Amino acid sequence: MNAVQVEQKSYEMPPREGLSIAHFLTVADLDRSARYYEKVFGARILSMGDGNAPPYLQLANIWMILNVGGGPTPDKPTVTLSVPDPNHINSFMNFRVADIQACYELWKSRGAEFITPPIPKYGEIRCYIRDPDGYIIEVGQSTDLTYG
């Protein structure tokens, strides 16, 4: 069990009370994707799953669930899960970093495939990574704007 302390509240997965949130990715190969997030970003593999349970990872301040796609199930009778079309994405993870150039060099050396190098854009410098299933991950460093 792992916990994150935010505003005097402790978040853990699975939660003993309240709410915890995990980012779910539909992937083609569970082991490949788990090892990718572990190698490139330093995610901690909490469980590789057993039987019908999917792998759980801890990546910085989020939890991730990886699972293969599939057809409808009784609890989602009209939904099919599949890996994304790499050119038609409707959501992505956003990593905010303190030093984008250092992250770019480190993650590239670990096998991350960047779409472009970091590029200045209003109030930030950013670039995007494609994971093995085609998901994009935005990496951004704020420059002159404060968020909060």
Secondary structure, DSSP 4 states (H G I P E B T S, - for coil): -EEEEETTEEEEES-SSS---EEEEEES-HHHHHHHHHHHH--EEEE---TTPPPEEEETTEEEEEEE-B--BTTBTT--B-PPBTTB-S--EEEE-S-HHHHHHHHHHTT-EESSS-EEETTEEEEEEE-TTS-EEEEEEESS----
